[in-house]
Amino acid sequence: MNGILGYLRLDGAPVAKTKLAVMQQAMAYWGVDGSTEWSDGPVGLGCQFCFCTPEETEKSFPYHDPERGWVLTAGAFLDNREDLIAELGLSAPEGRVLSDTRLIHRAYERWGEECIHHLLGDWHFALWDLKNRRLFLARDHHGNTGICYIQGPGFFAFASSRKALLALPEVPRVPNLLRLAQTLTSWPGDGILTAHAGIYRLPPAHYLIIEAGEVKIKRYWFAENAPRVYFPREEDYLEAFLEHYDRAVRARLRSTTAISATLSGGLDSGSVCALAARALAQQGQRLSAFTSVPLEDTSPYTLKHRFGDESAFAQATADQAGNIDLTRIRAAEVSPLAGIDRMLQVHDEPGHAAGNYFWIIALLDRVREHGFRVLLTGQGGNATVSWTGGAVNLWPYLGSGQLSRFRQKFLDLQQRQGLSLFAGVKRFLAGPLVLPILSRLEYGLCPNGPVFLPYSAIHPRWAQSLHLDRLMRAQGHDPYFNTDYNPLATRYRIIQPGRWPGGGLWGESSGAFGLETRDPTLDKRLLEFCLGIPDIYHSAEGSNRAVLRRAFRDLLPDLVRLNRRRGLQAADICRRLRDQATDIEEALQDLERHNLAPAILDLPKMRRVLRSIQQGTTRKNSSEAGTILLRGLGVGIFLQRF
């Protein structure tokens, strides 16, 4: 997908060509198929080309439409091309040759700024109205794109990659300490803040208008308003679900190269690959899938309900499909520290999943080496296609004296989920009482400060100076991660509609590796449909994720479809850290000499985790390797840039 950028002088003076040149040079890695730019008066726009679809061949963006007085720069993969072509009244031959970015121009020509409601898929664009001196900047509903922007003294700048902004001399390089604290404490945040003060993300489902020096941002889509779905028979839900899912996958197979995909041992990527393989087989094509595998047997230190080597499950999915070529990624060539360094180069900020970076980098390297331009994933499945079904709390019925309603609800749930009387009491009555207590016992017995300290590398005194626990409560973040007995609220917390930063991160990764990452589980129509299914259908016959398990009866092997254990990514992380212990110790020593890191990070705690890992792998230090040591190192190495 193309990367975009732009610079606007707020005082109306002509923009210097050097501004665009600096930004273009910083993003040159994105433009594997070249780049162009346009400037006139106070505005300059640029486009870095990465062609991933057959229609996307012309280097005509930014596109100047002199008749209407517009200039458009865009990067897009539209999954509703045929519907959009029909809505625009274009003939099939005419629509067939138009690129997705050209279709955005036609859509704006037809509907103006309301065109965003007609565009489905992964897209972002900027349009400058020369006559009204108005910049319109928008991005997709919930896709894999991103836009960062900054408004400084006398200027406004934006880009798909923050590198283009940081290359400008007028953009200050100052760390955003609140965002770093959020990263260290597993607090998702609002999707707007970045790790650089003054640089912000345009969240999904938002547009931005800048006119007369004033910036206005508005959200245009709310997944929370998805209509409820009602069918007379349960089988109707399964058929409609599979139809929506299949359409979402097929729409994402349009490519200039063969299709690649990530494939774990789970239901999300497994179901994406099963549907993609079926569609490709009908065209005589194969699917290349990549799965991460550990360096050693991880079963001795992995919980019984988890498994660290997913290759047998991934192979079973590949074997059943018959046209999936599976490549195992051991990632021996990318160390955990190297993974952090590489991801900092890609994203220009530390991240939550620092413990997974080494294998993600190795996988993306391999995809690029094979020459693929499209990578399918299933990152958004947990709260959509493979939703487990929400936790149920029946105490409100008892507390309000609704005994008959309680009895009816209990018996219905017990029968539907195939539970014994004891199991029903345990799940619907004991669970809501006991689980919050257990959570507080696990995290709450922290004599030295707030609840998040045991699972974070944040320095206690620095957290206190930020009043971090108070900020969490004020913004609705639960550091206990308690079970929410409102199923839709739980799903919204996972999906983060209107604020999910993951799409921007995948967009940056795509640009860095010269490809397009497409996720059918983030498809707007599929997402809304899944949210609309009554929650009771997600738990049936003693099984969670029941809609997907039952709908894929003939598409996934039972080893995968009926499996109740969950894969554990980077399960061998302690082995890899032991192999690199000397380098990590040197990195900690470097951080001790830094002017800011010792005040922000609890370096003695990070060193204790390393010492524990050097003595052997346990379930506890396997978890702390990611949440404390590597996440802390990611923040520390980022701080060394300042």
C-alpha positions in Angstrom: 0.0 0.0 0.0 1.2 3.5 -0.7 2.4 5.7 2.0 1.3 9.4 2.1 2.6 12.6 3.6 2.0 16.3 3.6 3.1 19.7 4.9 0.9 22.8 5.3 2.0 26.4 6.1 -0.7 27.9 8.3 0.3 31.4 7.5 -0.5 30.9 3.8 3.2 31.4 2.7 4.6 29.0 0.1 5.9 25.8 1.4 9.6 25.3 0.8 10.4 22.4 -1.5 13.0 21.3 1.0 10.3 20.3 3.5 8.8 17.7 1.1 12.3 16.6 0.1 13.2 15.9 3.7 10.0 14.0 4.4 10.2 12.0 1.2 13.8 11.0 1.9 12.8 9.8 5.4 10.1 7.6 3.9 12.0 6.5 0.8 12.2 2.9 2.2 8.3 2.7 1.8 8.4 3.6 -1.9 9.6 0.3 -3.3 7.9 1.4 -6.6 9.0 5.0 -6.6 7.6 8.3 -5.3 6.1 11.6 -6.5 5.1 14.9 -4.9 3.1 18.0 -5.6 3.3 21.5 -4.1 1.6 24.8 -4.7 1.4 27.7 -2.4 1.1 26.7 1.3 0.7 23.0 0.7 2.9 20.1 -0.4 1.7 16.5 -0.7 3.7 13.3 -1.4 3.1 9.7 -2.1 5.5 6.7 -1.7 4.3 3.9 -4.0 4.1 0.2 -3.0 1.9 -1.5 -5.6 0.2 -4.6 -4.3 -2.8 -5.0 -6.6 -3.0 -5.5 -10.4 -4.9 -2.2 -10.9 -2.4 -0.1 -9.0 0.2 0.7 -11.6 0.2 4.4 -12.3 2.4 6.9 -10.4 -0.1 9.7 -10.8 -0.6 10.6 -7.1 -0.8 13.1 -5.7 -3.5 13.6 -8.3 -4.3 17.2 -9.2 -7.8 17.7 -10.5 -7.7 21.2 -12.0 -11.4 21.2 -12.9 -12.5 20.7 -9.3 -9.5 22.3 -7.7 -8.6 19.3 -5.6 -5.3 17.5 -5.0 -5.5 14.0 -3.6 -2.8 11.7 -2.2 -3.9 8.2 -1.0 -3.0 4.7 -0.1 -5.7 2.1 -0.2 -6.9 -1.5 -0.6 -10.6 -1.5 -1.0 -12.5 -4.7 -0.3 -15.8 -3.5 -1.7 -14.6 -2.6 -5.2 -17.4 -4.2 -7.1 -20.1 -2.6 -4.9 -18.4 0.8 -5.1 -18.1 0.6 -8.8 -21.8 -0.2 -9.1 -22.7 2.7 -6.6 -20.7 5.1 -8.7 -22.5 4.0 -11.9 -19.4 2.9 -13.7 -19.4 0.2 -16.3 -17.7 -3.0 -15.5 -14.9 -2.4 -18.1 -14.3 1.1 -16.8 -14.3 0.1 -13.2 -12.1 -2.9 -13.8 -9.0 -0.8 -14.7 -9.4 1.9 -12.0 -7.0 1.6 -9.1 -8.3 1.7 -5.6 -6.8 5.2 -5.1 -8.6 6.4 -8.3 -11.9 5.0 -6.9 -11.4 7.1 -3.8 -11.1 10.2 -6.2 -14.3 9.1 -7.9 -16.1 8.6 -4.6 -15.1 12.0 -3.3 -16.3 13.5 -6.6 -19.7 11.8 -6.0 -20.2 12.2 -2.3 -17.6 14.7 -1.1 -16.4 14.1 2.5 -19.3 11.7 3.0 -17.4 9.2 0.7 -15.7 7.8 3.8 -19.0 5.9 4.6 -18.8 4.2 1.2 -15.1 3.0 1.4 -14.5 -0.4 3.0 -11.1 -1.9 3.6 -7.7 -0.5 4.5 -7.3 3.1 3.3 -6.1 6.5 4.2 -6.1 9.7 2.2 -5.6 13.5 2.2 -7.4 15.9 0.0 -6.5 19.6 -0.4 -9.2 21.9 -1.6 -7.3 24.8 -3.3 -10.3 27.1 -3.5 -11.4 26.8 0.1 -7.9 26.2 1.5 -9.2 23.2 3.4 -7.3 19.9 4.2 -9.4 16.8 4.7 -7.5 13.8 6.2 -9.3 10.5 6.8 -8.6 6.8 7.5 -10.4 3.6 7.5 -13.0 2.2 10.0 -10.7 -0.4 11.6 -8.0 -1.4 9.2 -4.3 -1.7 8.9 -3.3 1.9 8.1 -2.2 4.8 10.2 -1.6 8.5 10.0 0.6 10.5 12.4 0.4 14.3 12.5 1.8 17.3 14.3 0.6 20.9 14.6 3.5 23.3 15.4 4.2 27.0 15.3 2.9 28.0 11.8 2.7 24.5 10.3 0.8 21.3 10.2 2.4 18.0 8.9 1.2 14.4 8.5 2.5 11.1 7.3 1.9 7.4 7.2 5.3 7.0 9.0 6.4 9.2 11.9 9.9 9.2 10.3 8.8 11.8 7.9 7.7 14.1 10.7 10.8 13.5 12.9 13.0 14.4 9.9 11.7 18.0 9.9 14.0 20.3 12.0 11.0 22.2 13.4 9.6 19.0 15.0 11.0 18.6 18.6 12.3 15.3 19.7 10.8 14.9 23.2 9.6 11.6 24.8 6.0 11.5 25.8 6.4 10.1 29.4 2.7 9.3 29.9 2.7 7.1 26.8 5.9 5.3 28.0 4.2 4.7 31.3 1.2 3.2 29.6 3.4 0.9 27.6 5.2 -0.3 30.7 1.9 -1.0 32.6 -0.1 -2.7 29.8 -2.4 0.3 29.6 -3.7 0.6 26.0 -4.4 4.3 26.2 -6.6 6.4 23.9 -5.0 5.5 20.5 -4.0 9.1 20.0 -0.8 9.6 22.0 2.5 8.5 20.6 5.8 8.1 22.4 6.8 11.5 21.0 5.3 14.6 22.7 3.3 16.7 20.3 3.0 13.9 17.6 -0.4 12.2 17.5 -2.1 9.4 15.7 -5.4 9.9 13.8 -7.4 7.0 15.3 -9.4 4.6 13.2 -12.9 5.7 12.1 -11.8 9.4 12.4 -11.3 12.2 10.0 -9.4 15.5 10.5 -10.2 18.9 8.9 -7.8 21.8 9.0 -9.2 25.1 7.9 -8.1 28.7 8.7 -5.5 27.2 11.1 -8.1 25.3 13.1 -7.9 21.5 13.5 -11.2 19.6 13.9 -11.3 15.8 14.5 -14.4 13.7 14.4 -15.3 10.1 14.7 -17.6 8.9 11.9 -18.2 5.2 12.7 -19.2 3.4 15.9 -18.9 -0.4 16.1 -21.0 0.0 19.3 -24.0 0.8 17.1 -23.8 -2.5 15.2 -27.4 -3.8 14.9 -28.4 -7.1 16.6 -28.7 -10.0 14.3 -31.8 -12.3 14.6 -32.5 -15.6 12.7 -35.1 -18.2 13.4 -32.7 -21.1 13.6 -29.2 -21.5 15.0 -28.0 -23.0 11.7 -28.9 -19.7 10.0 -26.4 -17.9 12.2 -23.7 -20.4 11.2 -24.4 -20.1 7.5 -24.6 -16.3 7.5 -21.4 -16.2 9.6 -19.5 -18.4 7.2 -20.8 -16.4 4.2 -19.6 -13.1 5.7 -16.3 -14.6 6.7 -15.7 -16.2 3.3 -16.5 -12.9 1.5 -14.1 -11.0 3.8 -11.3 -13.4 2.9 -11.9 -13.6 -0.8 -12.0 -9.9 -1.1 -8.4 -9.8 0.3 -6.9 -12.2 -2.3 -6.4 -9.6 -5.0 -2.6 -9.3 -5.5 0.2 -8.8 -7.9 2.0 -11.8 -6.3 1.1 -15.1 -4.7 -0.6 -14.9 -1.3 1.2 -15.5 2.0 -0.3 -15.8 5.5 0.6 -16.2 9.1 -0.6 -19.6 10.5 -0.5 -20.5 14.2 -2.2 -23.5 15.8 -5.3 -21.5 16.7 -8.7 -20.8 15.3 -8.2 -17.2 14.0 -5.3 -17.6 11.6 -6.3 -21.2 11.0 -9.8 -20.2 9.8 -8.4 -17.4 7.6 -5.9 -19.8 6.0 -8.6 -22.5 5.5 -10.9 -20.1 3.6 -8.1 -18.5 1.7 -6.7 -21.9 0.6 -10.2 -23.0 -0.5 -10.7 -19.9 -2.6 -7.2 -20.1 -4.1 -7.6 -23.9 -4.9 -10.6 -22.9 -7.1 -8.1 -20.8 -9.2 -5.4 -23.6 -9.2 -3.2 -21.6 -6.7 -1.5 -22.4 -3.5 -1.2 -20.5 -0.2 2.2 -20.0 1.5 1.9 -19.9 5.3 4.5 -19.1 7.9 4.4 -20.3 11.5 6.8 -19.5 14.4 8.3 -22.5 16.3 10.4 -22.6 19.4 14.1 -23.7 19.7 13.3 -26.3 22.3 10.6 -28.3 24.0 8.6 -25.8 26.1 6.2 -28.3 27.7 8.1 -28.6 31.1 7.5 -24.9 31.9 4.2 -24.2 30.1 0.8 -24.4 31.8 -1.4 -27.4 31.0 -3.9 -25.3 29.1 -1.2 -23.7 26.9 1.2 -25.1 24.3 4.4 -23.5 23.0 5.0 -25.4 19.8 2.1 -24.8 17.4 3.6 -26.5 14.4 1.7 -29.7 14.7 -1.6 -27.8 14.7 -0.5 -25.6 11.8 0.6 -28.6 9.8 -2.8 -30.3 10.4 -4.6 -27.2 9.0 -2.2 -27.2 6.0 -2.7 -30.9 5.4 -6.5 -30.7 5.4 -6.5 -27.8 3.0 -4.2 -29.6 0.6 -2.7 -26.5 -1.0 -0.9 -24.8 1.9 2.9 -24.7 1.8 4.0 -24.3 5.5 7.3 -22.7 6.4 8.5 -23.0 10.0 10.2 -19.9 11.4 12.7 -20.7 14.2 14.0 -17.1 14.2 17.5 -18.2 15.5 19.0 -15.4 13.5 17.1 -12.7 15.3 17.8 -12.3 19.0 15.3 -10.7 21.4 17.5 -7.5 21.6 17.8 -7.4 17.8 14.0 -7.7 17.6 13.6 -4.7 19.8 16.1 -2.7 17.9 14.5 -3.6 14.5 11.0 -2.8 15.8 12.1 0.6 17.1 13.4 1.3 13.6 10.0 0.4 12.2 7.7 2.1 14.7 9.9 4.8 16.3 8.5 3.8 19.7 8.5 0.9 22.1 5.6 -1.5 22.3 3.6 -3.8 24.5 4.6 -7.1 22.7 8.4 -6.7 23.0 8.8 -10.4 23.8 7.4 -11.3 20.4 9.4 -9.0 18.3 12.2 -11.4 17.4 9.9 -13.9 15.6 7.7 -11.3 14.0 10.7 -9.7 12.5 12.1 -13.0 11.3 8.7 -13.9 9.8 8.4 -10.6 8.0 11.9 -10.9 6.7 11.1 -14.3 5.3 7.9 -13.1 3.6 9.9 -10.3 1.9 12.7 -12.7 0.9 10.1 -14.9 -0.9 8.9 -11.8 -2.9 5.3 -11.7 -1.5 3.4 -8.4 -1.5 0.4 -9.6 0.5 0.3 -11.1 4.0 -3.0 -12.4 5.5 -3.3 -12.4 9.3 -6.1 -13.1 11.8 -5.0 -10.6 14.5 -8.5 -9.3 15.2 -10.3 -12.6 15.7 -10.5 -12.9 19.5 -13.5 -10.6 19.9 -15.0 -11.2 16.5 -14.9 -14.5 14.6 -13.7 -16.6 17.5 -15.3 -14.8 20.4 -15.5 -17.2 23.4 -18.8 -16.1 24.7 -19.1 -13.7 27.6 -18.9 -14.5 31.3 -22.3 -14.8 33.0 -23.2 -13.4 36.4 -26.6 -14.5 37.7 -26.4 -12.8 41.1 -28.3 -9.7 40.0 -31.4 -11.9 39.5 -31.1 -13.2 43.0 -30.2 -9.8 44.5 -33.4 -8.3 43.0 -35.6 -11.2 44.1 -36.3 -12.4 40.5 -36.2 -16.1 41.6 -38.2 -17.4 38.7 -36.0 -15.5 36.1 -32.9 -16.8 37.9 -34.1 -20.4 37.7 -35.1 -20.1 34.1 -31.8 -18.4 33.1 -29.7 -20.9 35.0 -31.4 -24.0 33.5 -31.2 -22.5 30.0 -27.5 -21.8 30.3 -26.8 -25.2 32.0 -28.5 -27.1 29.2 -27.1 -25.0 26.4 -23.5 -25.3 27.6 -23.8 -28.9 28.6 -22.9 -28.4 32.2 -23.7 -30.4 35.3 -25.4 -28.7 38.3 -22.2 -28.4 40.1 -20.4 -26.9 37.0 -23.2 -24.5 36.5 -23.1 -23.2 40.1 -19.3 -22.9 39.8 -19.5 -20.9 36.6 -22.5 -18.7 37.1 -22.5 -18.1 40.8 -19.1 -18.9 42.4 -17.1 -17.5 39.6 -18.4 -13.9 39.8 -17.6 -13.9 43.5 -14.3 -15.6 43.6 -12.5 -14.4 40.4 -12.3 -10.7 41.5 -10.9 -11.8 44.8 -8.3 -14.1 43.1 -7.3 -11.3 40.8 -6.7 -8.9 43.7 -4.7 -11.6 45.6 -2.6 -12.1 42.5 -1.9 -8.4 41.8 -3.1 -6.6 44.8 -0.7 -7.7 47.5 1.9 -5.1 46.6 3.3 -3.5 49.8 5.4 -1.0 47.8 2.8 0.7 45.7 0.0 0.4 43.1 -1.3 -2.8 41.7 0.6 -2.7 38.4 4.0 -2.8 40.0 4.4 -6.6 40.2 4.0 -6.9 36.4 5.8 -3.8 35.2 9.3 -2.5 35.0 8.1 1.0 35.8 10.0 2.8 38.7 7.6 3.1 41.7 8.6 6.7 42.5 8.2 7.8 38.8 4.7 6.1 38.7 3.8 7.9 41.9 5.0 11.3 40.5 2.7 10.8 37.5 -0.2 9.8 39.8 -0.6 6.9 37.4 -3.0 4.9 39.4 -5.3 7.9 39.7 -5.1 8.5 35.9 -6.0 4.9 35.2 -9.1 5.1 37.4 -10.1 8.4 35.8 -9.8 7.0 32.3 -11.5 3.7 33.0 -8.5 1.4 32.9 -8.6 -1.6 35.2 -5.0 -2.6 36.2 -6.5 -5.8 37.8 -7.9 -6.9 34.4 -11.0 -8.2 36.1 -13.6 -10.2 34.2 -16.3 -8.0 32.9 -19.8 -9.6 33.0 -21.0 -7.4 30.2 -20.1 -9.4 27.1 -20.3 -6.5 24.7 -18.3 -4.3 27.0 -15.6 -7.0 27.1 -15.5 -7.2 23.4 -15.3 -3.5 22.9 -12.4 -3.4 25.4 -10.6 -5.9 23.1 -11.5 -4.4 19.8 -11.0 -0.8 20.9 -13.2 0.7 18.2 -12.3 4.2 17.3 -9.0 4.0 19.2 -7.2 0.8 18.3 -3.5 1.6 17.6 -2.7 -1.9 16.1 -3.8 -0.9 12.6 -1.2 1.9 12.5 1.5 -0.4 13.7 0.7 -3.1 11.1 0.6 -0.3 8.5 4.1 0.8 9.5 5.4 -2.8 9.5 3.9 -3.3 6.0 5.6 -0.2 4.7 8.9 -1.2 6.2 8.8 -4.7 4.6 7.4 -3.7 1.2 4.1 -5.5 1.5 0.4 -5.1 2.5 -0.9 -6.8 5.6 -4.6 -7.6 5.3 -6.7 -9.0 8.1 -10.2 -10.4 7.2 -11.1 -10.5 10.9 -11.1 -6.7 10.9 -13.5 -6.5 8.0 -16.1 -3.9 8.9 -19.1 -5.9 7.7 -17.9 -9.1 9.3 -17.0 -7.3 12.6 -20.5 -5.7 12.8 -22.2 -9.1 12.0 -20.2 -10.9 14.7 -21.0 -8.2 17.3 -24.7 -8.6 16.4 -24.9 -12.4 17.0 -26.6 -13.1 20.4 -24.0 -14.1 22.9 -25.6 -17.4 23.8 -24.6 -18.8 20.4 -20.9 -18.4 21.2 -21.1 -21.0 24.0 -22.8 -24.2 23.2 -22.5 -27.9 24.1 -19.8 -27.3 26.6 -17.6 -25.4 24.1 -16.6 -21.8 23.8 -15.9 -20.1 20.5 -18.9 -22.2 19.4 -19.9 -20.2 16.3 -16.5 -20.7 14.6 -16.0 -24.3 15.8 -19.4 -25.4 14.4 -19.2 -23.3 11.2 -15.8 -24.8 10.3 -16.8 -28.4 10.9 -15.7 -29.3 7.3 -12.9 -26.7 6.9 -10.6 -27.3 9.9 -9.2 -30.5 11.3 -10.7 -31.5 14.6 -7.2 -31.3 16.2 -7.5 -27.6 15.7 -11.2 -27.0 15.6 -12.0 -28.7 18.9 -8.8 -27.9 20.7 -9.4 -26.0 24.0 -5.7 -25.3 24.8 -4.2 -22.0 23.7 -0.9 -21.4 21.9 1.8 -19.4 23.7 3.8 -17.2 21.6 7.6 -16.9 22.3 7.3 -19.7 24.8 11.1 -20.3 24.6 11.9 -16.7 25.3 14.0 -17.6 28.4 16.2 -19.9 26.4 16.8 -17.1 23.9 17.6 -14.6 26.7 20.1 -17.0 28.3 21.9 -17.2 25.0 22.1 -13.4 24.9 22.6 -12.8 28.7 25.9 -11.0 28.2 24.4 -8.5 25.7 21.4 -7.9 27.9 23.6 -7.2 30.9 25.6 -4.7 28.9 22.3 -3.1 27.8 21.2 -2.8 31.4 24.6 -1.2 32.3 24.2 1.3 29.5 20.7 2.2 30.8 22.2 2.8 34.3 24.4 5.4 32.8 21.6 7.2 31.0 20.4 10.5 32.3 16.7 9.5 32.3 16.3 5.7 32.2 17.2 5.0 35.9 14.4 7.3 37.1 11.8 5.8 34.8 12.7 2.1 34.9 13.2 -0.2 37.9 16.5 -1.5 36.7 17.2 -3.6 39.8 14.0 -5.5 39.2 14.8 -6.0 35.5 18.2 -7.4 36.5 16.6 -9.7 39.1 14.4 -11.2 36.3 17.5 -11.7 34.2 19.3 -13.5 37.0 16.3 -15.7 37.6 16.2 -16.6 33.9 19.9 -17.5 33.9 19.2 -20.0 36.7 16.6 -21.8 34.7 13.1 -21.4 33.1 10.0 -21.2 35.2 6.4 -20.2 34.4 6.9 -17.1 36.4 10.1 -15.8 34.8 8.8 -16.8 31.4 6.0 -14.3 31.9 8.3 -11.7 33.5 10.7 -12.0 30.6 8.2 -10.2 28.4 6.2 -8.0 30.7 9.2 -6.7 32.8 12.6 -7.3 31.2 12.0 -6.9 27.5 9.3 -4.3 27.7 11.5 -2.4 30.0 14.5 -2.7 27.7 12.3 -1.5 24.8 11.4 1.7 26.7 15.0 2.1 27.9 16.6 1.7 24.4 14.0 4.2 23.1 15.0 6.7 25.7 18.6 6.4 24.6 17.6 8.2 21.4 17.1 11.4 23.4 
